[in-house]
Each structure stands twice: as C-alpha cells, then as structure tokens.
Amino acid sequence: MVLTVMLIAGIPMIVVGAVTHVYAVMGLGIAFTAAGFYGCPIAWTVYGSNISLKRVVGAVMQENLYTVQEISAQLNIDVRQVRAHLDKAFNRGYLMGYRRSGDVISVNESIADSKRELVAECPNCGAKFTYTADNARCPYCNSPVIKQ
C-alpha cells in the first residue's frame, strides 16, 4: 500500500516542486515515483501469491479438502499452482499435523507423545485437567500424574 501511495503522490510532488522551485520536493517526488513505479508490481504480486497460499492452507485446514484435485476445483486454481503452494506451506510449517503423499494430504496421526494432550483426574485434590507427557503434574496441587 505504501508503494502505491508513493507512486500516486510522487507525480504531483514533482510538478509542485518544479513550479515553486522547491527542488527538495521535486527530488522527493522523483524518488517516490521511481520507488512506486518499480516496487508496486512486485509488492502486489507477492501479496497476491500470499493470499493464494492462505486460501490453499485454509482449504486443507478448514474445508477438509485432502487432494490436489479437490483444492484445485474448489479454489479455481491450476493444479501446478496448488502443488507449488502445498510445497511452500509444508516447507514453512503452515500445515503442521498433516502429511503429504503425492497429491494426497492426510492427517498425521503419529504425534510425539510429549505433544499429545491427555486428560486426568488428580488423585490428591480431585481436579480434572489436561497435561502433556513432558508436564505430567497437577496444575493445582503439583502432584505427579499416575500414568495408566
């Protein structure tokens, strides 16, 4: 957005600076126009690509679409672009808990035990709570959880 505003504001700054002989304003207008002219297309292309990537990740996580063909049909995006977006999403860690085998995505059921949340009732104070294997203590009385 900043580059777009710079492009639009730079042209009048050049004119006003030249007419009033305020060369600092004219120079700033030239700089704004050049930065906006060259930066706007790049910035908007990157922004559009990120929006498309967000849509693909949302299709997997919220809409439960698990094949490249389903995502492509639902979002009206080319299959090659969907594959590229999925590669980028997995590389950046946006699809944690999922795995990809070719054009099929599935929920990864093999979660490490230290990350899996379990439900327990404290034998000491009777509180019900969730815990992970690396933090197996009651959050209220600090008693150790008896694993069953």
C-alpha positions in Angstrom: 0.0 0.0 0.0 2.9 2.4 0.9 4.4 1.9 -2.6 1.1 2.6 -4.2 0.6 5.8 -2.3 4.2 6.8 -3.1 3.6 6.3 -6.8 0.4 8.4 -6.7 1.8 11.1 -4.5 5.1 11.3 -6.3 3.8 12.8 -9.6 2.1 15.9 -8.0 5.2 16.4 -5.8 7.3 16.6 -9.0 5.0 19.2 -10.6 4.6 21.3 -7.4 8.3 21.2 -6.7 9.2 22.2 -10.3 6.6 25.0 -10.4 7.5 26.5 -7.0 11.3 25.9 -7.4 11.4 23.8 -4.3 13.8 21.2 -5.6 13.8 19.1 -2.5 10.1 18.4 -3.0 10.7 17.7 -6.7 13.6 15.3 -5.9 11.5 13.6 -3.3 8.7 13.3 -5.8 11.0 11.7 -8.3 12.2 9.2 -5.7 8.6 8.4 -4.7 7.6 7.9 -8.3 10.5 5.7 -9.1 10.1 3.6 -6.0 6.4 3.2 -6.5 6.7 2.5 -10.3 9.2 -0.3 -9.8 8.0 -1.5 -6.4 4.3 -1.7 -6.8 4.1 -4.6 -9.3 6.5 -6.6 -7.2 4.7 -5.9 -3.9 1.2 -6.6 -5.3 2.4 -9.9 -7.0 3.9 -11.1 -3.7 0.7 -10.1 -1.8 -1.5 -11.9 -4.3 0.7 -15.1 -4.0 0.5 -15.0 -0.2 -3.3 -14.6 -0.4 -3.5 -17.6 -2.7 -1.2 -19.6 -0.4 -3.5 -18.7 2.5 -6.5 -19.9 0.6 -4.9 -23.3 -0.1 -3.9 -23.7 3.6 -7.5 -22.8 4.6 -8.9 -25.3 2.1 -6.9 -28.1 3.9 -7.4 -27.0 7.5 -11.0 -25.6 7.5 -12.7 -27.1 4.5 -11.0 -30.6 4.9 -10.0 -30.9 1.2 -7.3 -33.5 1.1 -6.4 -33.9 -2.6 -4.7 -31.5 -5.0 -7.6 -32.0 -7.5 -10.3 -31.1 -4.9 -8.4 -28.0 -3.8 -7.9 -27.0 -7.4 -11.5 -27.4 -8.3 -12.8 -25.7 -5.1 -10.5 -22.7 -5.4 -10.3 -22.5 -9.2 -6.5 -22.6 -9.1 -4.3 -24.5 -11.5 -3.2 -28.0 -10.3 0.5 -27.0 -10.7 0.0 -23.9 -8.6 -1.8 -25.9 -5.9 1.2 -28.3 -5.7 3.6 -25.3 -5.5 1.5 -23.7 -2.7 1.4 -27.0 -0.8 5.2 -27.4 -1.1 5.6 -23.9 0.2 3.1 -24.5 3.0 4.8 -27.7 4.2 8.2 -26.1 4.0 7.1 -23.1 6.0 5.3 -25.3 8.6 1.8 -23.9 7.9 0.3 -27.4 7.8 1.6 -29.0 11.0 -0.2 -32.2 11.8 -0.7 -33.1 8.1 1.5 -35.1 5.8 1.5 -35.3 2.0 2.0 -38.3 -0.2 2.0 -37.2 -3.8 -1.3 -35.4 -4.5 -3.0 -36.7 -1.3 -2.9 -35.0 2.1 -3.7 -36.8 5.3 -3.9 -36.1 9.0 -0.7 -37.2 10.6 -1.7 -39.4 13.5 1.8 -40.1 14.7 2.2 -37.1 17.0 5.0 -37.3 19.5 3.9 -38.4 23.0 5.4 -35.2 24.5 3.0 -33.1 22.4 -0.2 -35.2 22.9 -2.6 -33.8 25.4 -4.1 -36.3 27.9 -7.0 -35.9 30.4 -6.5 -36.8 34.0 -8.1 -36.5 37.4 -5.7 -35.7 40.2 -5.5 -38.5 42.9 -4.6 -35.9 45.5 -7.1 -33.0 45.1 -9.6 -34.4 42.6 -9.2 -31.7 39.9 -9.7 -32.6 36.3 -7.1 -31.2 33.9 -5.2 -31.8 30.7 -1.5 -32.4 30.6 1.3 -33.5 28.2 3.9 -36.2 28.8 6.6 -33.6 29.4 4.5 -31.8 32.0 2.7 -34.6 34.0 1.8 -32.7 37.1 -1.4 -31.4 38.5 -1.5 -27.6 37.8 -3.4 -27.0 41.1 -1.5 -29.0 43.8 1.6 -30.0 41.8 1.1 -33.8 42.4 2.6 -36.1 39.9 0.1 -37.7 37.5 -0.2 -41.5 37.8 0.0 -42.8 34.2 -2.3 -45.7 33.4 
